[in-house]
Amino acid sequence: MNKIFKVLALTGVITLGSGASAANAATAQAFAKANIVKQITITKNADLDYATIVTGATASTVVVSPAGVRTCGAGLVCSGSPLAANFTVVGTVGQIALVTVPGTVSLTSAGNTMSSTLVSSAATMTLAASNTLTVGGTLSVGANQVEGVYSGQFTVNVDYQ
């Protein structure tokens, strides 16, 4: 009988102990969620093209705006059809994307160089079904720049914010 009282007494203490902590317990629920967006794609439609430039005796610049409008600097003669670089960007509609363009690109021809600063039509984009991004620049043409077809490559990066 002593054993029964001991078992009952221990059971009562355990029951009272768990009853006391259950009275202080609290619970809350949370959801796990994920926002899945489709991968952004960027397709080049046109290169940045300053067109034809006749060099002068002094250094000057040629500007092609992101809208494709060219301004030919003093002492230079510009001809041909300039183009801003043009890209199509596709991603999840309504998402914001960040655009990164390098500050400069070097153009070379047979060991000769010129530098171009770059400017994008947008630093961020709220994506629609299809989006156009353009890049213009300012080309620094040296005095009596050596003739040649100059080119250089740059990378445009578009990523979700």
Backbone bond lengths (Angstrom), bond angles and torsions (degrees), N, CA, C in turn:
res aa  C-N    CA-C-N  psi(-1)  N-CA   C-N-CA  omega(-1)  CA-C   N-CA-C  phi
1 M - - - 1.428 - - 1.533 110.39 -
2 N 1.317 115.44 -36.70 1.454 120.10 176.21 1.521 111.01 -58.14
3 K 1.303 116.38 -39.24 1.457 121.03 179.93 1.523 109.91 -65.06
4 I 1.315 118.11 -38.42 1.468 122.07 -179.91 1.521 109.37 -65.48
5 F 1.342 117.93 -44.35 1.473 120.57 178.18 1.519 111.92 -63.25
6 K 1.331 114.92 -38.97 1.463 118.34 178.58 1.528 110.45 -64.30
7 V 1.330 117.44 -42.65 1.456 121.45 179.66 1.524 109.50 -65.67
8 L 1.327 117.75 -43.93 1.466 121.67 178.64 1.528 111.00 -64.69
9 A 1.301 116.71 -40.31 1.460 121.14 179.74 1.533 110.07 -64.84
10 L 1.323 117.18 -43.03 1.466 120.55 178.19 1.528 110.56 -65.96
11 T 1.322 116.93 -40.53 1.456 121.55 178.51 1.517 110.42 -62.68
12 G 1.287 118.33 -41.10 1.469 123.26 178.41 1.513 111.00 -64.02
13 V 1.330 117.39 -41.34 1.463 120.83 179.30 1.525 109.29 -66.64
14 I 1.299 116.77 -42.98 1.468 120.45 179.36 1.521 109.58 -64.36
15 T 1.339 117.72 -43.47 1.449 122.02 179.94 1.519 110.05 -63.87
16 L 1.335 117.04 -45.31 1.456 120.05 178.96 1.523 110.22 -63.86
17 G 1.322 117.03 -40.35 1.460 121.18 179.99 1.517 111.11 -63.48
18 S 1.319 118.78 -46.24 1.444 119.56 -179.39 1.513 111.26 -73.48
19 G 1.300 118.01 -27.92 1.463 121.28 175.74 1.517 110.33 -66.02
20 A 1.302 117.79 -37.09 1.455 121.36 -178.49 1.533 110.14 -70.01
21 S 1.340 119.28 -41.64 1.461 119.38 -179.04 1.520 110.80 -75.69
22 A 1.310 119.18 -30.46 1.454 121.71 177.61 1.526 110.22 -64.93
23 A 1.319 117.55 -32.33 1.453 120.78 178.67 1.532 110.74 -68.61
24 N 1.344 118.73 -23.50 1.463 122.32 -179.39 1.527 112.46 -98.20
25 A 1.295 119.36 -4.52 1.460 122.16 -176.24 1.527 110.73 -75.64
26 A 1.325 116.06 148.52 1.466 121.94 175.59 1.525 108.02 -137.53
27 T 1.293 116.51 151.44 1.465 120.40 179.16 1.526 109.51 -131.69
28 A 1.296 115.10 157.57 1.469 121.78 175.60 1.517 107.53 -149.36
29 Q 1.307 115.87 155.05 1.448 120.51 178.91 1.518 109.37 -115.53
30 A 1.323 116.10 150.00 1.462 122.61 175.70 1.514 108.16 -137.99
31 F 1.313 115.68 157.46 1.448 121.33 176.84 1.521 109.13 -106.83
32 A 1.276 116.23 148.23 1.458 122.29 169.60 1.522 105.77 -100.72
33 K 1.341 117.08 133.03 1.454 118.37 -179.00 1.519 110.03 -143.21
34 A 1.311 115.81 162.47 1.459 122.42 178.13 1.521 108.17 -147.47
35 N 1.306 116.18 139.94 1.461 121.93 176.12 1.527 107.12 -104.43
36 I 1.299 116.83 108.34 1.459 121.88 -178.38 1.528 108.17 -93.87
37 V 1.317 116.01 125.11 1.459 121.24 176.98 1.523 107.92 -121.06
38 K 1.329 115.18 153.52 1.463 116.71 179.43 1.523 109.59 -77.16
39 Q 1.291 114.58 156.65 1.457 120.90 -179.43 1.527 109.61 -63.90
40 I 1.336 115.78 136.20 1.455 119.86 176.66 1.528 108.75 -74.16
41 T 1.331 115.50 137.99 1.462 120.15 172.66 1.520 108.10 -120.45
42 I 1.311 115.44 146.43 1.458 121.35 175.58 1.524 107.17 -132.25
43 T 1.323 115.39 130.08 1.452 121.86 -177.96 1.528 109.08 -123.47
44 K 1.327 116.54 128.29 1.461 120.24 177.79 1.522 109.25 -78.71
45 N 1.336 114.99 129.63 1.458 121.45 176.25 1.522 112.35 -104.16
46 A 1.336 117.10 -29.22 1.468 121.45 -178.87 1.517 109.65 -154.73
47 D 1.337 116.11 148.74 1.460 122.76 175.80 1.525 109.81 -87.15
48 L 1.329 116.14 157.80 1.462 121.91 171.37 1.530 107.00 -71.27
49 D 1.321 116.61 122.13 1.462 121.15 -175.72 1.526 109.09 -132.28
50 Y 1.325 115.84 116.06 1.463 121.29 176.80 1.519 111.06 -80.29
51 A 1.309 118.63 -7.96 1.468 127.17 -179.34 1.521 109.67 68.96
52 T 1.320 118.04 -147.08 1.463 122.34 -173.77 1.529 110.18 -94.69
53 I 1.342 114.33 133.44 1.467 120.57 -178.31 1.531 107.51 -129.37
54 V 1.325 116.67 127.28 1.462 121.82 173.36 1.526 105.98 -94.67
55 T 1.342 115.94 119.45 1.454 121.77 -175.85 1.525 111.82 -68.27
56 G 1.313 115.73 159.93 1.458 121.82 179.48 1.515 111.30 -124.48
57 A 1.314 115.77 -178.58 1.464 121.93 -178.18 1.529 112.53 -76.78
58 T 1.327 116.89 -15.33 1.471 120.39 178.06 1.519 109.57 -123.44
59 A 1.311 115.15 154.55 1.470 120.02 177.58 1.525 109.60 -68.16
60 S 1.314 116.29 146.94 1.456 121.30 179.32 1.532 108.96 -156.88
61 T 1.308 116.95 -173.88 1.471 120.86 -179.35 1.525 110.75 -131.08
62 V 1.312 113.95 156.64 1.462 122.52 171.14 1.521 106.32 -124.85
63 V 1.316 116.19 127.67 1.465 121.69 -178.55 1.522 109.08 -110.84
64 V 1.335 116.35 131.69 1.463 121.90 167.51 1.522 105.31 -118.98
65 S 1.325 116.32 114.24 1.468 121.09 -178.18 1.529 109.85 -71.12
66 P 1.350 117.53 164.12 1.466 119.29 175.03 1.535 112.69 -58.71
67 A 1.336 116.82 -19.94 1.466 120.64 176.73 1.528 111.75 -84.55
68 G 1.359 117.35 -5.12 1.459 121.16 177.85 1.515 114.25 91.10
69 V 1.333 117.34 10.32 1.463 120.96 -179.88 1.530 108.60 -87.97
70 R 1.334 116.13 128.20 1.466 120.70 -177.85 1.520 110.95 -101.45
71 T 1.341 115.19 141.39 1.457 123.61 171.45 1.517 106.80 -123.59
72 C 1.322 116.13 122.30 1.460 121.98 -177.83 1.521 108.46 -96.77
73 G 1.335 116.82 125.31 1.456 122.05 -176.74 1.517 113.77 -69.81
74 A 1.325 114.75 166.37 1.467 122.70 -178.64 1.528 110.43 -57.96
75 G 1.316 115.49 136.63 1.455 120.87 177.75 1.514 114.62 85.16
76 L 1.326 118.15 -6.64 1.462 121.90 179.35 1.521 109.67 -108.90
77 V 1.315 116.46 154.91 1.460 121.82 173.12 1.526 106.38 -120.67
78 C 1.321 116.32 126.08 1.472 121.53 -177.99 1.524 109.57 -114.15
79 S 1.308 115.72 140.72 1.462 120.51 175.98 1.522 108.70 -145.60
80 G 1.309 115.85 174.11 1.463 120.41 -178.72 1.526 111.08 85.74
81 S 1.306 115.30 -176.10 1.470 121.75 -175.49 1.526 110.56 -106.40
82 P 1.326 117.18 107.23 1.465 119.86 178.05 1.532 110.48 -73.73
83 L 1.317 115.37 156.00 1.464 121.30 177.06 1.522 110.00 -139.93
84 A 1.308 116.58 138.80 1.455 120.33 166.46 1.526 106.51 -81.28
85 A 1.327 117.10 148.21 1.473 119.05 173.52 1.517 107.34 -61.57
86 N 1.320 116.76 142.19 1.461 121.21 -174.42 1.523 108.77 -132.77
87 F 1.331 115.85 132.19 1.461 122.52 -178.12 1.523 110.08 -132.48
88 T 1.328 116.18 148.82 1.462 122.25 170.17 1.523 107.57 -106.34
89 V 1.333 115.85 128.86 1.463 122.45 -179.41 1.525 108.04 -115.54
90 V 1.345 116.03 130.44 1.466 121.36 178.50 1.520 108.22 -128.83
91 G 1.333 115.51 134.28 1.459 121.61 178.36 1.518 108.81 -160.19
92 T 1.315 117.07 -162.45 1.460 121.60 180.00 1.529 109.63 -75.97
93 V 1.328 115.82 123.14 1.462 122.55 -177.74 1.536 109.96 -57.24
94 G 1.335 114.89 134.09 1.462 121.22 177.19 1.523 114.19 92.68
95 Q 1.325 117.70 -15.46 1.468 120.71 178.88 1.529 109.53 -80.18
96 I 1.319 115.77 152.64 1.461 121.01 177.85 1.524 108.71 -96.56
97 A 1.327 115.15 133.47 1.466 121.11 179.23 1.524 109.18 -119.30
98 L 1.324 115.70 142.36 1.463 122.50 176.18 1.512 109.02 -95.97
99 V 1.323 116.60 137.52 1.458 122.74 -179.88 1.525 108.13 -109.28
100 T 1.325 116.56 129.80 1.456 121.33 177.29 1.521 108.77 -124.00
101 V 1.328 114.90 125.19 1.463 122.56 177.73 1.520 106.56 -125.80
102 P 1.333 118.83 136.60 1.468 118.60 178.14 1.530 110.52 -62.13
103 G 1.313 116.38 153.90 1.461 120.70 -179.31 1.516 113.10 -68.51
104 T 1.331 116.65 -33.99 1.464 120.18 -178.18 1.522 110.95 -142.65
105 V 1.317 114.18 162.23 1.456 121.84 171.60 1.525 106.78 -140.74
106 S 1.333 116.67 138.80 1.463 121.44 176.09 1.518 109.27 -93.01
107 L 1.319 115.58 133.29 1.459 121.92 175.76 1.528 106.75 -106.86
108 T 1.328 117.04 131.49 1.462 120.59 -177.47 1.528 110.67 -126.63
109 S 1.340 113.61 153.71 1.466 121.68 174.51 1.519 106.47 -151.73
110 A 1.321 116.87 113.93 1.469 122.85 177.59 1.530 112.13 48.14
111 G 1.316 117.03 45.24 1.460 121.91 176.65 1.512 114.81 86.21
112 N 1.317 119.10 -5.42 1.464 122.97 176.41 1.523 108.58 -95.72
113 T 1.331 116.92 148.01 1.466 119.31 -176.55 1.516 112.19 -131.93
114 M 1.315 113.53 156.27 1.467 123.78 168.90 1.530 105.23 -138.73
115 S 1.319 116.32 156.00 1.463 120.79 179.89 1.523 109.84 -115.46
116 S 1.310 115.16 143.61 1.456 121.05 177.79 1.524 108.91 -129.06
117 T 1.318 116.99 127.47 1.461 120.13 170.39 1.526 106.72 -83.44
118 L 1.318 116.71 148.74 1.462 121.04 -175.58 1.524 110.49 -117.30
119 V 1.324 115.75 149.47 1.456 121.76 176.52 1.531 108.89 -142.10
120 S 1.325 115.40 134.19 1.462 121.93 -178.33 1.526 110.39 -96.44
121 S 1.315 115.94 153.88 1.469 120.77 177.09 1.527 111.83 -71.49
122 A 1.329 117.50 -15.50 1.468 120.38 -179.84 1.522 110.49 -154.45
123 A 1.337 116.25 143.74 1.461 121.41 173.77 1.531 109.76 -93.61
124 T 1.331 116.10 -28.93 1.464 122.72 174.27 1.525 108.01 -136.91
125 M 1.321 114.74 157.43 1.460 120.86 177.97 1.514 109.22 -138.50
126 T 1.327 117.12 134.53 1.462 120.52 167.03 1.516 104.71 -91.52
127 L 1.321 115.63 113.58 1.460 120.45 -169.18 1.518 113.24 -69.31
128 A 1.312 114.34 134.61 1.460 123.43 170.70 1.531 106.13 -106.70
129 A 1.318 117.48 -168.64 1.467 119.86 -179.64 1.528 111.02 -60.95
130 S 1.334 117.03 -39.99 1.463 122.17 176.65 1.524 107.10 -143.15
131 N 1.324 117.16 139.36 1.460 121.90 -173.46 1.522 110.01 -131.52
132 T 1.320 116.28 141.67 1.452 120.98 177.05 1.518 109.00 -108.17
133 L 1.313 115.36 134.03 1.455 123.24 177.01 1.515 107.02 -125.24
134 T 1.337 117.57 133.73 1.457 120.46 178.73 1.524 110.06 -124.42
135 V 1.325 115.70 152.91 1.466 121.96 179.08 1.524 108.16 -132.42
136 G 1.328 114.63 125.34 1.453 121.36 175.36 1.518 109.14 -112.09
137 G 1.323 116.36 -173.67 1.450 118.48 -179.77 1.508 113.06 -168.91
138 T 1.330 113.86 172.80 1.456 122.66 175.37 1.518 107.71 -120.86
139 L 1.330 115.90 115.78 1.456 122.15 -178.31 1.526 109.12 -94.63
140 S 1.327 116.88 126.63 1.465 122.44 176.58 1.528 108.23 -91.41
141 V 1.330 114.95 112.58 1.458 121.44 -178.27 1.530 107.80 -102.28
142 G 1.316 116.43 123.85 1.459 120.86 -179.40 1.519 112.28 -72.51
143 A 1.324 115.75 160.77 1.466 120.53 174.43 1.525 107.98 -61.17
144 N 1.332 116.11 130.65 1.468 121.85 -178.55 1.532 111.58 49.85
145 Q 1.327 116.34 44.04 1.471 122.15 -179.89 1.529 109.08 -51.89
146 V 1.323 116.05 134.63 1.463 121.44 -179.27 1.530 109.32 -62.22
147 E 1.338 115.82 134.76 1.466 119.88 -178.83 1.525 111.38 -66.57
148 G 1.320 115.43 153.92 1.457 121.98 178.48 1.515 110.25 155.37
149 V 1.314 115.16 169.58 1.460 120.73 174.42 1.529 106.11 -94.66
150 Y 1.314 116.58 110.11 1.462 123.23 -176.18 1.528 109.60 -95.53
151 S 1.323 115.81 139.82 1.469 119.13 176.61 1.524 109.76 -150.95
152 G 1.305 114.75 157.10 1.457 122.79 176.49 1.514 108.34 -158.54
153 Q 1.295 116.44 154.19 1.460 121.02 -175.62 1.522 110.61 -111.04
154 F 1.330 116.05 140.83 1.458 121.31 175.09 1.527 109.09 -135.09
155 T 1.309 115.21 157.71 1.467 121.39 -177.09 1.515 110.52 -114.18
156 V 1.310 116.77 130.62 1.470 123.50 174.50 1.518 107.18 -102.42
157 N 1.319 116.53 129.50 1.464 121.81 -178.79 1.529 109.04 -115.48
158 V 1.316 116.87 130.58 1.473 122.62 176.28 1.524 106.58 -126.53
159 D 1.337 116.05 126.65 1.471 120.67 -177.65 1.532 108.87 -144.73
160 Y 1.322 115.58 153.22 1.460 119.82 178.17 1.526 110.46 -63.91
161 Q 1.310 115.07 144.65 1.468 121.14 177.81 1.500 109.92 -73.63
